[in-house]
Amino acid sequence: MPEIRHTPVAPTRATTLAAGERIDAHRHDDHQIIYAGSGVLAVTTEAGTWFAPGTRAIWVPAGTVHAHRAHGHLDLRLLGLPADDNPLGMDGPAVLAVSPLLRELILAYTRDPADTGPERGRLRGVLLDQLRASPQQPIHLPTPTDPRLSAVCALLHHDPADSRPLAALGAQTGVSERTLSRLFRSELRMSFPQWRTQLRLYHALRMLADGAAVTTVAHRCGWSSTSAFIDVFRRAFGHTPGTHNRQA
């Protein structure tokens, strides 16, 4: 098992990651807000993967072992918060909506981390107020631990366009539909259709970040039509895939 890097103080800074670049598993004694101003950010823990385009940020609580991966060129903003200052009151990772105001606050606060002036202190106070008001977003792809469930999930990770029902996937892996349905509910806390939609959205964001056309993404991720993909994407992220590409 690779050594997990421990950085006591979570950094507050701006940096960039090239497409496909990773930050290996590590942990901080502080909480951290991670935001990608461009590209798509994926943060993975042992519990699953949280993913965020530019309208979302990821909350990582103190002590959580996590790794980052960039999809597309990533303008990464990292905001550290002391462990005794938990504005969200959450002990697990979460994806947060980022309003235009919160986006500008994050960009401004991470621009010059060495600044200790009173203006920066007031900026931080407003930023924390906006974080507390930010709704959580269900953009999370949980990782199964049960080997029967893992086998089915691996098939769909390999080909998110696979549209076979759960019974057919179970027949290939030797597990009954009833057992798999129960495992999705008990272990991943979502139904099979909900998990498959999250998986397809995750792969769609990755492909869009790499510059794929909307129609190509819809086809390769298993939507019945481009319009169906656009509708699901808009409901999940608040804008269309085409708008997402232009913003990126």
N, C-alpha and C positions, 0 to 999 in steps of 0.2 A: 504494500500500500504506500503511495507517495506521501511524503511528509506534508502536513498542512501548515502553511505559513500563518504565523500569528503576528498581527500588527495591532498593538494595544489601542492606539488612537486611530480612529477612522479618518482618513484624510478629507479635507475640503479643498477641492481643486478642479480645474478643467484639464482634460486631456483628450487625445484622439486614439481610436483603434481602427486599424485597417480591416476591410472585409475579411471575415474568417478568423481574425485575431482573438486570442483568448487571454483571460487572466485566471490562472489556476486556482484551485480551491484554497481558501484562506478564511480567516475570521478576525473580527475586531472586538475589543471590549466595549466599543461605542456602537450606538445605532448608526444607520447610514441610509440616506436617501440617494438613489441612483437614477439619473435622468439622462436620456439620449436626445440631444437636440436635433440630430439627424441619424438616419439609419434605424435599425431595430435592435434593441438590447434583449438578450436572454440571460436570466440569472437562474442558475441551477443549484438546488440543494438536494439532500437525500430524499426529500419529500416530493420533488418534482421540479418543473421549470415554470418560471414566471416570465412573461414576455411583454415588451412594451414598445410601441412606436412613439413618435414625438409628442403625442397627446397624453401620454401616461408616464408615471414614475414608479419605481419599485422601492418599497420599504423593506429594509433588511434589519431585523432586531439585533442587538448586541449578542455576540457569542455564536451567531449562526454561521456555520461553515457553508460557504457559497463560492461559486465560480461564475465568471462572466464570459459571454461570447458575443462578438459583433457580427451582425448581418448587414452588409452594406457598410459604407464609411461611417464610423460612429463618432459623433461629437459628444463625448462623455462628460457629464458633470456629477461630481461626487460631493455630497454634503454630510459631514459627520456631526453627530449629536451625542453629548455625554449620556452615559447609561442611565443616570438618574433623571434625565430629561426626556420623557417619552410622550411626545405631544399626541400620539395616536392611541396610546394605551393598548397596543397590540404586541403579543409575544411571538407572532409568526410572520413570515413574509406576506406582502400584499401589494397589489397593483392599485395605484391611485390615479384618479383623473387629474390632469394638469390643465387648468384654465389658462387663457392668455396672460392674465396677471401673474399667476404663480410661475409660469414659464419665465417671464421677464425677471421676477424676483430671484429665481434659481440662477439664471444667467448672470445677473448682477452680483449676487452674493459669492459666486465661485470665481468671479473674474480676477479678484485680487485677495487671496486668502491671508496675505500678510497684513492687510489693513486692520488696524485695531481702533479706529476712530469712532466717535459716538454715532455718526451717521450709519456706520455698518451695524452697530448694535440695534438701532431702530429698524433697519432693514431686516435684520434677523427676526425681530419681534413680529413684524408684519408677515414675513415668510412663514413663521410657525403658525400664526393665526390662519393663514390660507391652507396650510397642510391639515390642520384640524378640521377645516370645513370641506376638505376634498373627499368625495365619495369613493369608496372602494369599487374596483371593477373586477368581474370574474374572469380574468385573463390568466388562467393557471392551468397547466397541464400536469396533473399528478402522476407520479411514477409508481407503478405497481410493484409489490414485493412478492406476491404469490406467483410461483412459477407458471401456473396454469393461465393466470391473467396476463403475465408478462409475455407469454408466447403469442397470444392473440394481439396484444398491443404492438409487439414487434412486427407482425405482419402488416399492420396499418401504418406504422412508421415507415416501413420500407416502401409502401405504396398507398399513400393517403387517398388515391382515387378508387381503391378497392371498395366497391359498394355492396359487397355480399352481406346478407343479414348475419346476425350473431350466431344463429344456428349453423350456418354454413362454415363460418370461421371456427366454431367449436368442433364441427365434424373434422376439420383439417387437423386440429390440435388435440383431438381426443377428449374433449370436455363438453358436457351437455350445456345447452343454451340456458337452462334454469340455473345451473351452478355459476356460469359466467355472469349472468344478470345479477345474481346475488352478490358476487364478488365486486362487480362495479359499484354497486350501492354501498356495500359494507366497507370496502377498502378505499375506493376513490371518491366516495361521497357524491357520485353523480351517476346518471343512467348511461348506458352504452351510447345512445344517440347524442347525449350531451358531451360525452368524452370525445367522440369522433368529430363533432363540430369544433371543439377546442383544438384538437389535433390538426384539423384542416386549416383553421385560422392561423395556427402557429406556422405551418408550412407555407401558407399563402403569404404571410408577412415576410418570411425568409426569402421567398422567390421574388416578391415585389422589391425588396431591398437590393436584390441582385440585378434588378432591371428588367425582369420578365414582364411581358405584356399581360394586361388584365385577362384577356380571353385565354391566354396560355395557362395562367395560374388557375383560372376557373376549371379548365379541363383537367389539368394535372392533379388538382386537389379534390376532384370528384364531385363537383357541383353539376347538376343536371343542365344548367345553362349559365351563361355569363350574367344574365339579369338576376338569377337566383343567388349567385355568389355576391353580386353587388349589394343585394338586399341584406344578406346575412352580415356582410362586412360593415355596412352602414349602421346596422343595429348594434354591432359589437363595439365599433370604434368612433361612431358619430360622424363619419364622413365616408365618401366612396373610395374604392381602391385607386381610381384615377387621381382624385384629390390627394390621396396619401403619397402617390408617386411624385406629384408636382411639389408637394411640401418637402419630401425627402431630397 
